[in-house]
């Protein structure tokens, strides 16, 4: 899929672990892992908002569109 998830980069920049983010957002650590790997088909806006709030970032910091990326 040409949508690339940069959640792992933002976690590293904020020096935060997936477990801490999961607790702040209110979702499971497994779901954070799936998001980080890009193995999700979608994300709810309220979840995206909570992640952005926890990481103090914009949605564009977490997602990018790369049309030549493998599907």
N, C-alpha and C positions, 0 to 999 in steps of 0.2 A: 504494500500500500504506500502511496507516495506521501502520506502524512507521517511525519517522523516525530516521536515523543522524546523530549529532552529532560524528562523528570529527573533522571539520574544526575545530569549536569547541575540542575538547580539544587538538588539535595547536597551535592558536593560543595557547591558555592556557599550554601548556607550552613555547611557543617552539621547537617541533620541526618539522622538515620531514618530508614523507611518506617521502622516501628514508631518512632516519635511522630512522624507525619501522619501515620494511620490513626494514632490516638487523637491528634489535633483535628483531623478531618472527620473522624467518626466512621471510618471504613476499615476493613480488615487489612492486615499486612499483606495477605495474599493478593488482594485487589490492587494494592500499591505495586506489588511485584508485576502483576499483569499489565498495569499501566506503563511501568518502566520498560517492559519488554515490547510494548506496542501490540500485544496480543488481544486487545479489546476492539470491539466493533464500534464502540461509542462511549461517551462519558456524559453524564448528566451535568447540566450547567451549574446546579447547586453544588455538586462535587467539585467541579472545576473552580468555582468561586471559593470554596473552602480551601482548596489547595493553594490558590493564588494568595489568599489571605494569610495562610500559615507560612508560605515561603516569601511573602512580600514581593510578588512578581506579577507580571501581566500574562494573560493566556498565550500571547505570542512568544513569551520566554520559554514556554513549555512545549509548544507545537510549531512545526514548520511544514510547509508543503514543498516536496521535492519531486517534480514530475518524472524524473528519470530513475527514481528509487525502485528497487525490485518489489514486486507484489507479494 
